[in-house]
Amino acid sequence: MNIYGLKNCDTCRKALKLLEGAVLIDIRSTPMPDDLRARAMAEFGDDLLNTRSTTWRGLDAAARARPMAELLAEYPALMKRPLIEDAKGRLYLGWSKDMQGRLGSTGPTA
């Protein structure tokens, strides 16, 4: 199981601690593969973009109007975190109580 996020993100670290055998991939130092970003965008749409982040608030209107794929490639911190990919290639976004219950401590259920 891969957790795509930031190594200094508390939420990503919490997910890493709870998900046995998971690997954290810091998207600042290891850019997310284009195909994975495209799959995540197709599955989660606008929910993939964290518009509450300080990075987003620092962008001007012209930058915010750019395509999401370009923004996420240039500013990895704009991605809602964590993005979790299980061994079967299924994607999960965020670390809400619901998501924690779905993934549990050993990975995805059903």
VEXTIVO-371403 format. One line per 8 residues: their letters; for each residue x, y, z of N, C-alpha, C, O. Coordinates in Angstrom, 3 decimals. Layout:
N
A) X,Y,Z,X,Y,Z,X,Y,Z,X,Y,Z ~ ...
REM end
This chain:
110
MNIYGLKN) 0.853,-1.174,0.000,0.000,0.000,0.000,0.894,1.231,0.000,1.849,1.316,0.772 ~ 0.582,2.173,-0.863,1.341,3.420,-0.947,0.491,4.576,-0.460,-0.694,4.675,-0.779 ~ 1.109,5.442,0.314,0.464,6.663,0.780,1.201,7.810,0.107,2.389,8.020,0.354 ~ 0.501,8.550,-0.740,1.083,9.700,-1.417,0.711,10.937,-0.618,-0.467,11.228,-0.409 ~ 1.723,11.655,-0.179,1.489,12.843,0.632,2.798,13.561,0.892,3.719,13.528,0.076 ~ 2.861,14.204,2.037,4.053,14.951,2.418,4.581,14.397,3.730,3.808,14.099,4.639 ~ 5.901,14.259,3.829,6.480,13.650,5.017,6.249,14.473,6.275,6.265,13.931,7.380 ~ 6.031,15.783,6.120,5.795,16.616,7.293,4.306,16.857,7.557,3.958,17.688,8.396
CDTCRKAL) 3.436,16.151,6.860,1.988,16.281,7.038,1.550,15.346,8.175,1.743,14.133,8.104 ~ 0.959,15.931,9.217,0.519,15.130,10.359,-0.487,14.063,9.963,-0.434,12.941,10.466 ~ -1.396,14.402,9.075,-2.418,13.451,8.655,-1.795,12.261,7.924,-2.199,11.118,8.136 ~ -0.813,12.531,7.065,-0.131,11.449,6.351,0.625,10.551,7.329,0.638,9.329,7.181 ~ 1.246,11.162,8.318,1.979,10.360,9.311,1.030,9.500,10.136,1.367,8.368,10.483 ~ -0.152,10.020,10.454,-1.136,9.224,11.194,-1.572,8.019,10.370,-1.681,6.911,10.896 ~ -1.821,8.230,9.082,-2.228,7.124,8.207,-1.108,6.092,8.110,-1.359,4.888,8.168 ~ 0.118,6.564,7.963,1.261,5.656,7.856,1.402,4.807,9.115,1.699,3.615,9.035
KLLEGAVL) 1.194,5.410,10.252,1.328,4.700,11.522,0.262,3.616,11.679,0.530,2.551,12.234 ~ -0.939,3.890,11.192,-2.044,2.953,11.380,-2.091,1.849,10.324,-2.551,0.743,10.606 ~ -1.621,2.139,9.120,-1.711,1.160,8.038,-0.435,0.321,7.979,0.609,0.788,7.523 ~ -0.535,-0.894,8.438,0.614,-1.793,8.498,1.205,-2.041,7.112,0.479,-2.348,6.166 ~ 2.504,-1.909,7.000,3.191,-2.195,5.751,3.091,-1.100,4.708,3.610,-1.254,3.602 ~ 2.438,-0.005,5.036,2.295,1.091,4.073,3.613,1.844,3.922,4.439,1.875,4.834 ~ 3.790,2.444,2.757,4.988,3.226,2.452,4.536,4.640,2.105,3.647,4.833,1.276 ~ 5.162,5.629,2.750,4.854,7.019,2.445,5.743,7.499,1.317,6.968,7.398,1.392
IDIRSTPM) 5.126,8.018,0.278,5.864,8.582,-0.854,5.646,10.089,-0.805,4.542,10.580,-1.042 ~ 6.724,10.818,-0.492,6.650,12.270,-0.386,6.592,12.851,-1.792,7.551,12.750,-2.557 ~ 5.459,13.459,-2.125,5.249,13.928,-3.495,6.030,15.194,-3.824,6.026,15.645,-4.969 ~ 6.694,15.765,-2.836,7.589,16.886,-3.146,8.926,16.375,-3.666,9.493,16.945,-4.598 ~ 9.424,15.306,-3.069,10.721,14.776,-3.502,10.592,13.706,-4.583,11.520,13.504,-5.366 ~ 9.469,13.031,-4.631,9.196,12.012,-5.647,7.865,12.352,-6.296,6.815,11.949,-5.795 ~ 7.890,13.081,-7.394,6.630,13.497,-8.022,5.721,12.308,-8.331,6.176,11.230,-8.711 ~ 4.442,12.541,-8.156,3.457,11.508,-8.431,3.456,11.188,-9.927,3.482,12.104,-10.749
PDDLRARA) 3.426,9.916,-10.290,3.359,9.558,-11.711,2.130,10.182,-12.381,1.057,10.259,-11.784 ~ 2.304,10.618,-13.612,1.216,11.271,-14.348,-0.019,10.386,-14.448,-1.142,10.877,-14.333 ~ 0.176,9.076,-14.664,-0.979,8.187,-14.799,-1.745,8.066,-13.490,-2.973,7.975,-13.500 ~ -1.042,8.063,-12.366,-1.713,8.001,-11.069,-2.476,9.296,-10.809,-3.605,9.265,-10.320 ~ -1.866,10.428,-11.133,-2.539,11.718,-10.956,-3.817,11.761,-11.806,-4.859,12.230,-11.349 ~ -3.724,11.269,-13.038,-4.884,11.253,-13.936,-5.993,10.348,-13.376,-7.169,10.707,-13.431 ~ -5.628,9.189,-12.845,-6.621,8.287,-12.248,-7.290,8.935,-11.043,-8.506,8.850,-10.874 ~ -6.484,9.583,-10.211,-7.025,10.244,-9.015,-7.944,11.389,-9.406,-8.994,11.579,-8.790
MAEFGDDL) -7.562,12.158,-10.426,-8.406,13.261,-10.880,-9.728,12.731,-11.436,-10.786,13.312,-11.193 ~ -9.664,11.630,-12.179,-10.880,11.043,-12.750,-11.800,10.517,-11.645,-13.022,10.625,-11.746 ~ -11.212,9.951,-10.599,-12.021,9.364,-9.537,-12.556,10.387,-8.543,-13.701,10.283,-8.102 ~ -11.737,11.373,-8.186,-12.122,12.299,-7.117,-12.477,13.703,-7.604,-13.018,14.503,-6.840 ~ -12.179,14.007,-8.865,-12.516,15.323,-9.413,-11.929,16.458,-8.598,-10.780,16.401,-8.161 ~ -12.735,17.490,-8.400,-12.287,18.680,-7.684,-11.928,18.409,-6.227,-11.218,19.203,-5.610 ~ -12.407,17.300,-5.669,-12.081,16.973,-4.284,-10.586,16.721,-4.093,-10.096,16.782,-2.965 ~ -9.864,16.445,-5.155,-8.427,16.187,-5.069,-7.641,17.465,-4.772,-6.514,17.401,-4.282
LNTRSTTW) -8.227,18.614,-5.064,-7.556,19.895,-4.885,-7.916,20.474,-3.521,-9.092,20.659,-3.208 ~ -6.900,20.758,-2.716,-7.102,21.309,-1.382,-7.139,22.834,-1.471,-6.097,23.489,-1.458 ~ -8.328,23.383,-1.561,-8.474,24.837,-1.711,-8.457,25.554,-0.362,-8.646,26.769,-0.309 ~ -8.236,24.823,0.719,-8.107,25.445,2.036,-6.645,25.619,2.438,-6.356,26.172,3.499 ~ -5.734,25.155,1.606,-4.316,25.192,1.962,-3.728,26.592,1.839,-4.258,27.444,1.126 ~ -2.634,26.812,2.541,-1.931,28.094,2.431,-1.345,28.255,1.035,-1.225,29.377,0.543 ~ -0.984,27.163,0.397,-0.472,27.236,-0.973,-1.546,27.802,-1.896,-1.260,28.689,-2.700 ~ -2.775,27.304,-1.794,-3.878,27.784,-2.623,-4.145,29.262,-2.370,-4.321,30.043,-3.306
RGLDAAAR) -4.174,29.635,-1.100,-4.451,31.033,-0.761,-3.367,31.965,-1.286,-3.623,33.149,-1.505 ~ -2.158,31.445,-1.492,-1.061,32.257,-2.003,-1.056,32.427,-3.519,-0.276,33.217,-4.052 ~ -1.917,31.694,-4.213,-1.974,31.784,-5.676,-2.883,32.923,-6.116,-3.906,33.193,-5.486 ~ -2.507,33.580,-7.189,-3.376,34.623,-7.738,-4.461,33.979,-8.605,-4.433,32.776,-8.860 ~ -5.400,34.784,-9.044,-6.543,34.271,-9.812,-6.109,33.580,-11.098,-6.703,32.575,-11.489 ~ -5.095,34.099,-11.754,-4.626,33.486,-13.006,-4.065,32.092,-12.743,-4.319,31.167,-13.514 ~ -3.311,31.938,-11.670,-2.747,30.632,-11.340,-3.855,29.647,-10.969,-3.818,28.485,-11.373 ~ -4.831,30.108,-10.208,-5.942,29.244,-9.798,-6.779,28.769,-10.981,-7.426,27.724,-10.906
ARPMAELL) -6.770,29.523,-12.058,-7.561,29.179,-13.239,-6.886,28.127,-14.116,-7.506,27.612,-15.047 ~ -5.643,27.805,-13.836,-4.932,26.796,-14.631,-5.552,25.421,-14.436,-6.225,25.184,-13.433 ~ -5.335,24.510,-15.382,-5.859,23.147,-15.235,-5.320,22.473,-13.969,-4.166,22.670,-13.586 ~ -6.168,21.687,-13.339,-5.804,21.032,-12.086,-4.536,20.186,-12.220,-3.701,20.188,-11.315 ~ -4.381,19.476,-13.313,-3.201,18.623,-13.497,-1.918,19.452,-13.438,-0.934,19.033,-12.830 ~ -1.930,20.618,-14.064,-0.757,21.495,-14.035,-0.492,22.007,-12.626,0.650,22.023,-12.167 ~ -1.551,22.423,-11.946,-1.391,22.930,-10.582,-0.814,21.866,-9.651,0.105,22.141,-8.879 ~ -1.357,20.654,-9.728,-0.879,19.585,-8.848,0.551,19.173,-9.169,1.305,18.794,-8.273
AEYPALMK) 0.925,19.245,-10.437,2.296,18.911,-10.824,3.276,19.968,-10.310,4.363,19.637,-9.836 ~ 2.886,21.233,-10.408,3.778,22.314,-9.993,3.763,22.551,-8.482,4.789,22.881,-7.888 ~ 2.590,22.379,-7.866,2.427,22.624,-6.427,1.866,21.368,-5.756,0.660,21.291,-5.521 ~ 2.707,20.392,-5.446,2.210,19.128,-4.868,1.419,19.322,-3.575,0.538,18.521,-3.264 ~ 1.725,20.372,-2.823,1.023,20.596,-1.556,-0.446,20.946,-1.762,-1.207,20.977,-0.795 ~ -0.858,21.209,-2.993,-2.265,21.496,-3.273,-3.141,20.244,-3.257,-4.368,20.347,-3.226 ~ -2.523,19.071,-3.277,-3.306,17.841,-3.286,-3.852,17.563,-1.895,-3.135,17.662,-0.899 ~ -5.129,17.215,-1.842,-5.698,16.772,-0.572,-4.953,15.511,-0.171,-4.639,14.672,-1.015
RPLIEDAK) -4.675,15.382,1.108,-3.853,14.271,1.564,-4.547,13.493,2.683,-5.413,14.000,3.397 ~ -4.126,12.253,2.793,-3.292,11.465,1.896,-4.103,10.849,0.753,-5.318,10.675,0.852 ~ -3.405,10.528,-0.320,-3.955,9.724,-1.403,-3.369,8.339,-1.199,-2.151,8.163,-1.235 ~ -4.223,7.370,-0.989,-3.777,6.014,-0.659,-4.119,5.087,-1.819,-5.243,5.080,-2.320 ~ -3.129,4.309,-2.232,-3.329,3.304,-3.280,-3.054,1.939,-2.665,-1.958,1.684,-2.166 ~ -4.057,1.061,-2.703,-3.851,-0.267,-2.137,-3.194,-1.200,-3.151,-2.930,-0.807,-4.288 ~ -2.936,-2.420,-2.737,-2.231,-3.384,-3.582,-3.007,-3.732,-4.850,-2.413,-4.177,-5.832 ~ -4.322,-3.536,-4.842,-5.147,-3.832,-6.016,-5.327,-2.606,-6.905,-6.044,-2.660,-7.904
GRLYLGWS) -4.676,-1.502,-6.545,-4.766,-0.289,-7.348,-5.946,0.604,-7.018,-6.155,1.617,-7.685 ~ -6.728,0.249,-5.995,-7.852,1.098,-5.594,-7.317,2.341,-4.895,-6.319,2.289,-4.176 ~ -7.995,3.451,-5.120,-7.564,4.726,-4.550,-8.528,5.190,-3.464,-9.740,4.991,-3.551 ~ -7.958,5.808,-2.449,-8.718,6.379,-1.339,-8.154,7.767,-1.086,-6.950,7.987,-1.222 ~ -9.022,8.708,-0.716,-8.573,10.078,-0.512,-8.980,10.569,0.865,-10.140,10.462,1.264 ~ -8.009,11.108,1.581,-8.271,11.689,2.891,-8.096,10.689,4.017,-7.841,9.507,3.787 ~ -8.241,11.187,5.246,-8.055,10.349,6.419,-9.113,10.695,7.464,-8.803,10.937,8.630 ~ -10.361,10.711,7.020,-11.480,10.970,7.919,-11.719,9.749,8.804,-11.134,8.689,8.582
KDMQGRLG) -12.574,9.902,9.797,-12.929,8.767,10.664,-13.529,7.638,9.820,-13.255,6.463,10.065 ~ -14.341,7.996,8.833,-14.945,7.002,7.949,-13.857,6.234,7.190,-13.901,5.008,7.091 ~ -12.886,6.975,6.659,-11.812,6.327,5.909,-10.975,5.433,6.812,-10.577,4.341,6.408 ~ -10.709,5.885,8.019,-9.945,5.064,8.965,-10.668,3.760,9.244,-10.044,2.703,9.338 ~ -11.987,3.836,9.375,-12.777,2.632,9.597,-12.777,1.710,8.390,-12.742,0.489,8.537 ~ -12.815,2.294,7.193,-12.811,1.496,5.960,-11.490,0.773,5.773,-11.464,-0.389,5.369 ~ -10.392,1.458,6.066,-9.071,0.872,5.818,-8.547,0.102,7.013,-7.783,-0.850,6.847 ~ -8.942,0.496,8.218,-8.502,-0.212,9.412,-7.000,-0.247,9.553,-6.291,0.510,8.890
STGPTA) -6.519,-1.106,10.395,-5.079,-1.169,10.654,-4.377,-2.156,9.746,-3.148,-2.219,9.739 ~ -5.134,-2.933,8.976,-4.480,-3.925,8.132,-4.717,-3.697,6.651,-4.238,-4.469,5.821 ~ -5.444,-2.653,6.313,-5.683,-2.373,4.905,-7.158,-2.360,4.584,-7.988,-2.446,5.489 ~ -7.502,-2.253,3.311,-8.894,-2.131,2.889,-9.723,-3.361,3.225,-9.231,-4.489,3.245 ~ -10.986,-3.104,3.484,-11.918,-4.195,3.695,-12.748,-4.375,2.429,-13.168,-3.401,1.805 ~ -12.968,-5.589,2.074,-13.761,-5.988,0.890,-13.487,-5.174,-0.268,-14.074,-5.391,-1.328
REM end
